[in-house]
Amino acid sequence: MADKAQAYAESFAKLVRVPTVTGVDRKSFAAFRKVLAEEFPHVYSACEVIMPGGEGSDALMFRWKGKSSSRPLVLMAHQDVVPAEGDWKYPPFSATVADGKVWGRGAMDCKNTLFCTIKSVDELIAEGFTPEQDVYLSYSDNEETSGGGAAYCRDWLVSHGVKPAVAVDEGGAIVEKAFPGMTKPFAMIGIIEKGYCDVKFVARSKGGHSSSPPKNTPFARLAAFVHYCETHTVFKPRMTPAALAMLKGLSSGLTGALAFVTKHADFFKPLIVKVLPKLTPFGAALLGTTMTFTMAQGSAAPNVIPQEASMTANLRFAPGDDSKLCIEKLRRLAARYDIETHPMECREASPMVDVDSADYKYFADTVAKVFPDCGAAPYLIFGGTDCRTMQTITPCAIRCTPCRLSSEQLASMHAANENIDISSLTGGVNFFKTYIKGYK
């Protein structure tokens, strides 16, 4: 087992060493495909290799022919990574293997998902296994910038009459403290994504010299608006079906009063909605639409009052919250401060996976089989994944890579010192091999 883990680490490190930073250099993606062909020869010899976006895209797909095409399975990941900034323990693209971990940008976002899925298929092919259903590997090239790679993959499937029964992508993981007071690790199985919108707020004035400033300059009005939003509940929290399913799913890993309250979350809805958002930012995000200010712009000189100043906020819409109504509420609020509201990129929350469906239960049961010490619970994803694109053609879009991640590792996502345990790679490959073997 130790030899296999070391072999996995060395193979995985080769993927991490290729700097597939999104939108920087397409040559790195060609180099990445070369590494894939060298490391997973059985996939390249037995599967159809597809470039769904043609010469203008580095999105990549594989089709593994099964005994039937009635319920195709799509396993997803993305090849691209975010830039590596900050102070790293090891160079971010060295893929240093140390302390039982592989260190490097993309180690857990999400080349681990790509490795575990393609390695599981490669090993099953080498073992002579034929899946019951067609299996597709779908790897976009620009997930980190919400690019069109995933759409190319989806559109290829549509154009070839493929209707996936299930798609599995990154999202949740196996975490030690999925919720305060947890007594065991939990696999957080993503079933829905919150909506998204960037909104630019603009304040205007006649400008002027800073030596004789008037009252209510653009930044003063923007500051008052931001202060109001930070100190008031702009969007009312509520218990959504996804949040309810998540809390009830986690109840088996809790003790005492917390276990009782979450197990009977239907009854305790008013109490949970009132208290949880006040206890932790996680609670506020779980139970409502959130907004945080992320960017600001003003004049180009320190002694000039800007004729136009702006601040940009990022919103994450709770399931069921209509983006137009939320933005209209902000528009009315901003108008009190003589501020304009300009929504930019915007999308609604994704549909929710049916947690009572056979396909969801099979995924959760496989988690229990491969990781008997872990629980499994539905998960409301606050961020975004490529899976929302694939979800337009499949009824069951699951966001979860069952790899064990510590709180420190989760905090390294898009930050310095990203790393993953070698044992997480072996567990992830074992999971996907087991999942594919039993998928019918």
Summary of the structure (lengths in Angstrom):
residues: 440
radius of gyration: 23.5
end to end distance: 29.0
largest distance: 80.6
contacts: 1500
relative contact order: 0.19
helix: 40%
strand: 25%
